Amino acid sequence: LGIVTCMRFEAGILTEALAAAGRPVGVTVVCAGPGYKAARRAAETLLEQGHDALLSFGIAGGLVEGLRPGTLLLADQV
């Protein structure tokens, strides 16, 4: 599993959680920086490294009023 974040803070959240889970083998977290081009480069690199699944992780949804902490947001289109 390759995980792409935009902000270092987001990558830190995942890194800490993975460490607490015993550092699962085959999971890589990459902080791409802002912009879709950076995210695409990071995703392509993860795929080239052999990851066969990708996840985009971010906390921007936390900026939406009324959402409770821990709410999972899933896009219905890209």
SEDO-264823 format. One record per atom (N, C-alpha, C): atom name; residue in one letter; x, y, z; residue number from 1. Coordinates in steps of 0.05 Angstrom, whole numbers, padded with zeros to 5 digits. Layout:
BEGIN
+-------+---------+--------+--------+--------+-----+
| atomo | residuo |     px |     py |     pz | num |
+-------+---------+--------+--------+--------+-----+
|    CA |       A |      X |      Y |      Z | NUM |
...
+-------+---------+--------+--------+--------+-----+
***
This chain:
BEGIN
+-------+---------+--------+--------+--------+-----+
| atomo | residuo |     px |     py |     pz | num |
+-------+---------+--------+--------+--------+-----+
|     N |       L |  00017 | -00024 |  00000 |   1 |
|    CA |       L |  00000 |  00000 |  00000 |   1 |
|     C |       L |  00018 |  00025 |  00000 |   1 |
|     N |       G |  00013 |  00042 | -00019 |   2 |
|    CA |       G |  00027 |  00068 | -00019 |   2 |
|     C |       G |  00007 |  00090 | -00012 |   2 |
|     N |       I |  00015 |  00107 |  00007 |   3 |
|    CA |       I | -00003 |  00128 |  00017 |   3 |
|     C |       I |  00010 |  00155 |  00010 |   3 |
|     N |       V | -00006 |  00172 | -00003 |   4 |
|    CA |       V |  00003 |  00199 | -00010 |   4 |
|     C |       V | -00011 |  00220 |  00007 |   4 |
|     N |       T |  00005 |  00239 |  00018 |   5 |
|    CA |       T | -00006 |  00261 |  00033 |   5 |
|     C |       T |  00004 |  00287 |  00020 |   5 |
|     N |       C | -00008 |  00309 |  00027 |   6 |
|    CA |       C |  00001 |  00335 |  00017 |   6 |
|     C |       C |  00019 |  00348 |  00038 |   6 |
|     N |       M |  00010 |  00347 |  00063 |   7 |
|    CA |       M |  00024 |  00361 |  00084 |   7 |
|     C |       M |  00041 |  00342 |  00102 |   7 |
|     N |       R |  00063 |  00353 |  00112 |   8 |
|    CA |       R |  00080 |  00337 |  00130 |   8 |
|     C |       R |  00064 |  00328 |  00155 |   8 |
|     N |       F |  00047 |  00346 |  00164 |   9 |
|    CA |       F |  00030 |  00339 |  00188 |   9 |
|     C |       F |  00014 |  00314 |  00183 |   9 |
|     N |       E |  00003 |  00312 |  00159 |  10 |
|    CA |       E | -00014 |  00288 |  00152 |  10 |
|     C |       E |  00004 |  00263 |  00151 |  10 |
|     N |       A |  00027 |  00266 |  00139 |  11 |
|    CA |       A |  00046 |  00243 |  00138 |  11 |
|     C |       A |  00054 |  00234 |  00166 |  11 |
|     N |       G |  00058 |  00254 |  00184 |  12 |
|    CA |       G |  00065 |  00248 |  00212 |  12 |
|     C |       G |  00043 |  00233 |  00226 |  12 |
|     N |       I |  00018 |  00239 |  00221 |  13 |
|    CA |       I | -00004 |  00225 |  00234 |  13 |
|     C |       I | -00003 |  00195 |  00226 |  13 |
|     N |       L |  00001 |  00190 |  00200 |  14 |
|    CA |       L |  00003 |  00163 |  00190 |  14 |
|     C |       L |  00027 |  00148 |  00200 |  14 |
|     N |       T |  00050 |  00162 |  00200 |  15 |
|    CA |       T |  00075 |  00149 |  00209 |  15 |
|     C |       T |  00072 |  00140 |  00238 |  15 |
|     N |       E |  00061 |  00157 |  00255 |  16 |
|    CA |       E |  00056 |  00150 |  00283 |  16 |
|     C |       E |  00037 |  00127 |  00286 |  16 |
|     N |       A |  00016 |  00127 |  00271 |  17 |
|    CA |       A | -00004 |  00105 |  00272 |  17 |
|     C |       A |  00008 |  00079 |  00263 |  17 |
|     N |       L |  00024 |  00080 |  00242 |  18 |
|    CA |       L |  00037 |  00056 |  00232 |  18 |
|     C |       L |  00058 |  00045 |  00252 |  18 |
|     N |       A |  00072 |  00063 |  00265 |  19 |
|    CA |       A |  00091 |  00055 |  00285 |  19 |
|     C |       A |  00077 |  00041 |  00308 |  19 |
|     N |       A |  00054 |  00052 |  00316 |  20 |
|    CA |       A |  00038 |  00040 |  00338 |  20 |
|     C |       A |  00027 |  00013 |  00330 |  20 |
|     N |       A |  00024 |  00008 |  00304 |  21 |
|    CA |       A |  00013 | -00017 |  00294 |  21 |
|     C |       A |  00036 | -00037 |  00288 |  21 |
|     N |       G |  00060 | -00030 |  00295 |  22 |
|    CA |       G |  00082 | -00048 |  00291 |  22 |
|     C |       G |  00095 | -00046 |  00263 |  22 |
|     N |       R |  00092 | -00023 |  00251 |  23 |
|    CA |       R |  00104 | -00018 |  00224 |  23 |
|     C |       R |  00098 | -00040 |  00204 |  23 |
|     N |       P |  00073 | -00041 |  00195 |  24 |
|    CA |       P |  00065 | -00062 |  00175 |  24 |
|     C |       P |  00084 | -00062 |  00151 |  24 |
|     N |       V |  00091 | -00086 |  00142 |  25 |
|    CA |       V |  00109 | -00089 |  00119 |  25 |
|     C |       V |  00093 | -00081 |  00094 |  25 |
|     N |       G |  00107 | -00067 |  00076 |  26 |
|    CA |       G |  00095 | -00060 |  00050 |  26 |
|     C |       G |  00079 | -00035 |  00049 |  26 |
|     N |       V |  00078 | -00020 |  00071 |  27 |
|    CA |       V |  00064 |  00005 |  00072 |  27 |
|     C |       V |  00084 |  00028 |  00071 |  27 |
|     N |       T |  00081 |  00046 |  00052 |  28 |
|    CA |       T |  00098 |  00069 |  00049 |  28 |
|     C |       T |  00082 |  00095 |  00049 |  28 |
|     N |       V |  00091 |  00114 |  00065 |  29 |
|    CA |       V |  00077 |  00141 |  00066 |  29 |
|     C |       V |  00096 |  00161 |  00052 |  29 |
|     N |       V |  00084 |  00176 |  00033 |  30 |
|    CA |       V |  00099 |  00196 |  00019 |  30 |
|     C |       V |  00085 |  00223 |  00022 |  30 |
|     N |       C |  00099 |  00243 |  00030 |  31 |
|    CA |       C |  00089 |  00271 |  00031 |  31 |
|     C |       C |  00096 |  00284 |  00005 |  31 |
|     N |       A |  00076 |  00288 | -00013 |  32 |
|    CA |       A |  00081 |  00298 | -00040 |  32 |
|     C |       A |  00084 |  00328 | -00041 |  32 |
|     N |       G |  00072 |  00343 | -00022 |  33 |
|    CA |       G |  00071 |  00371 | -00024 |  33 |
|     C |       G |  00045 |  00379 | -00039 |  33 |
|     N |       P |  00041 |  00406 | -00041 |  34 |
|    CA |       P |  00015 |  00415 | -00053 |  34 |
|     C |       P |  00014 |  00411 | -00083 |  34 |
|     N |       G | -00011 |  00407 | -00092 |  35 |
|    CA |       G | -00017 |  00406 | -00121 |  35 |
|     C |       G | -00020 |  00378 | -00132 |  35 |
|     N |       Y | -00037 |  00377 | -00152 |  36 |
|    CA |       Y | -00043 |  00351 | -00164 |  36 |
|     C |       Y | -00020 |  00340 | -00179 |  36 |
|     N |       K | -00003 |  00357 | -00190 |  37 |
|    CA |       K |  00021 |  00347 | -00204 |  37 |
|     C |       K |  00040 |  00333 | -00185 |  37 |
|     N |       A |  00044 |  00344 | -00162 |  38 |
|    CA |       A |  00062 |  00332 | -00142 |  38 |
|     C |       A |  00050 |  00305 | -00132 |  38 |
|     N |       A |  00024 |  00305 | -00128 |  39 |
|    CA |       A |  00010 |  00280 | -00120 |  39 |
|     C |       A |  00013 |  00258 | -00141 |  39 |
|     N |       R |  00010 |  00267 | -00166 |  40 |
|    CA |       R |  00012 |  00247 | -00188 |  40 |
|     C |       R |  00040 |  00236 | -00189 |  40 |
|     N |       R |  00061 |  00253 | -00187 |  41 |
|    CA |       R |  00089 |  00243 | -00187 |  41 |
|     C |       R |  00093 |  00223 | -00164 |  41 |
|     N |       A |  00083 |  00230 | -00141 |  42 |
|    CA |       A |  00086 |  00212 | -00117 |  42 |
|     C |       A |  00073 |  00186 | -00122 |  42 |
|     N |       A |  00048 |  00186 | -00133 |  43 |
|    CA |       A |  00033 |  00162 | -00138 |  43 |
|     C |       A |  00048 |  00145 | -00159 |  43 |
|     N |       E |  00058 |  00157 | -00180 |  44 |
|    CA |       E |  00073 |  00142 | -00201 |  44 |
|     C |       E |  00098 |  00130 | -00189 |  44 |
|     N |       T |  00112 |  00144 | -00172 |  45 |
|    CA |       T |  00136 |  00133 | -00159 |  45 |
|     C |       T |  00129 |  00109 | -00142 |  45 |
|     N |       L |  00107 |  00111 | -00127 |  46 |
|    CA |       L |  00099 |  00088 | -00110 |  46 |
|     C |       L |  00092 |  00064 | -00127 |  46 |
|     N |       L |  00078 |  00068 | -00149 |  47 |
|    CA |       L |  00071 |  00046 | -00167 |  47 |
|     C |       L |  00097 |  00034 | -00179 |  47 |
|     N |       E |  00116 |  00051 | -00187 |  48 |
|    CA |       E |  00141 |  00041 | -00198 |  48 |
|     C |       E |  00156 |  00024 | -00177 |  48 |
|     N |       Q |  00153 |  00031 | -00152 |  49 |
|    CA |       Q |  00166 |  00016 | -00130 |  49 |
|     C |       Q |  00152 | -00010 | -00124 |  49 |
|     N |       G |  00130 | -00016 | -00137 |  50 |
|    CA |       G |  00116 | -00041 | -00134 |  50 |
|     C |       G |  00091 | -00041 | -00117 |  50 |
|     N |       H |  00083 | -00018 | -00108 |  51 |
|    CA |       H |  00058 | -00017 | -00093 |  51 |
|     C |       H |  00035 | -00021 | -00112 |  51 |
|     N |       D |  00016 | -00038 | -00104 |  52 |
|    CA |       D | -00007 | -00044 | -00122 |  52 |
|     C |       D | -00033 | -00032 | -00113 |  52 |
|     N |       A | -00032 | -00016 | -00092 |  53 |
|    CA |       A | -00055 | -00001 | -00082 |  53 |
|     C |       A | -00046 |  00026 | -00072 |  53 |
|     N |       L | -00062 |  00046 | -00077 |  54 |
|    CA |       L | -00055 |  00073 | -00068 |  54 |
|     C |       L | -00078 |  00085 | -00052 |  54 |
|     N |       L | -00070 |  00102 | -00033 |  55 |
|    CA |       L | -00090 |  00116 | -00016 |  55 |
|     C |       L | -00081 |  00145 | -00014 |  55 |
|     N |       S | -00100 |  00163 | -00017 |  56 |
|    CA |       S | -00095 |  00191 | -00012 |  56 |
|     C |       S | -00106 |  00198 |  00015 |  56 |
|     N |       F | -00089 |  00209 |  00032 |  57 |
|    CA |       F | -00098 |  00216 |  00059 |  57 |
|     C |       F | -00095 |  00245 |  00065 |  57 |
|     N |       G | -00115 |  00258 |  00075 |  58 |
|    CA |       G | -00114 |  00286 |  00082 |  58 |
|     C |       G | -00133 |  00294 |  00103 |  58 |
|     N |       I | -00129 |  00317 |  00115 |  59 |
|    CA |       I | -00146 |  00326 |  00137 |  59 |
|     C |       I | -00163 |  00350 |  00129 |  59 |
|     N |       A | -00163 |  00358 |  00104 |  60 |
|    CA |       A | -00177 |  00382 |  00095 |  60 |
|     C |       A | -00207 |  00380 |  00101 |  60 |
|     N |       G | -00218 |  00356 |  00101 |  61 |
|    CA |       G | -00246 |  00353 |  00108 |  61 |
|     C |       G | -00253 |  00363 |  00136 |  61 |
|     N |       G | -00232 |  00365 |  00153 |  62 |
|    CA |       G | -00236 |  00376 |  00179 |  62 |
|     C |       G | -00243 |  00406 |  00179 |  62 |
|     N |       L | -00241 |  00418 |  00156 |  63 |
|    CA |       L | -00248 |  00446 |  00154 |  63 |
|     C |       L | -00277 |  00451 |  00148 |  63 |
|     N |       V | -00292 |  00429 |  00144 |  64 |
|    CA |       V | -00321 |  00432 |  00138 |  64 |
|     C |       V | -00337 |  00433 |  00164 |  64 |
|     N |       E | -00351 |  00455 |  00168 |  65 |
|    CA |       E | -00366 |  00458 |  00193 |  65 |
|     C |       E | -00387 |  00436 |  00195 |  65 |
|     N |       G | -00390 |  00426 |  00219 |  66 |
|    CA |       G | -00410 |  00405 |  00224 |  66 |
|     C |       G | -00400 |  00377 |  00223 |  66 |
|     N |       L | -00376 |  00373 |  00212 |  67 |
|    CA |       L | -00365 |  00346 |  00211 |  67 |
|     C |       L | -00352 |  00340 |  00238 |  67 |
|     N |       R | -00356 |  00315 |  00247 |  68 |
|    CA |       R | -00345 |  00307 |  00273 |  68 |
|     C |       R | -00317 |  00295 |  00268 |  68 |
|     N |       P | -00298 |  00297 |  00286 |  69 |
|    CA |       P | -00272 |  00285 |  00284 |  69 |
|     C |       P | -00275 |  00255 |  00278 |  69 |
|     N |       G | -00259 |  00245 |  00259 |  70 |
|    CA |       G | -00260 |  00217 |  00252 |  70 |
|     C |       G | -00279 |  00211 |  00229 |  70 |
|     N |       T | -00294 |  00231 |  00219 |  71 |
|    CA |       T | -00313 |  00226 |  00197 |  71 |
|     C |       T | -00297 |  00218 |  00173 |  71 |
|     N |       L | -00305 |  00197 |  00160 |  72 |
|    CA |       L | -00293 |  00187 |  00135 |  72 |
|     C |       L | -00307 |  00199 |  00111 |  72 |
|     N |       L | -00291 |  00212 |  00094 |  73 |
|    CA |       L | -00303 |  00224 |  00070 |  73 |
|     C |       L | -00293 |  00208 |  00046 |  73 |
|     N |       L | -00312 |  00199 |  00029 |  74 |
|    CA |       L | -00305 |  00184 |  00005 |  74 |
|     C |       L | -00316 |  00199 | -00019 |  74 |
|     N |       A | -00299 |  00204 | -00038 |  75 |
|    CA |       A | -00308 |  00218 | -00062 |  75 |
|     C |       A | -00325 |  00199 | -00079 |  75 |
|     N |       D | -00345 |  00210 | -00092 |  76 |
|    CA |       D | -00361 |  00194 | -00111 |  76 |
|     C |       D | -00352 |  00199 | -00140 |  76 |
|     N |       Q | -00333 |  00217 | -00143 |  77 |
|    CA |       Q | -00321 |  00221 | -00170 |  77 |
|     C |       Q | -00294 |  00235 | -00167 |  77 |
|     N |       V | -00278 |  00233 | -00187 |  78 |
|    CA |       V | -00252 |  00246 | -00187 |  78 |
|     C |       V | -00250 |  00264 | -00211 |  78 |
+-------+---------+--------+--------+--------+-----+
***
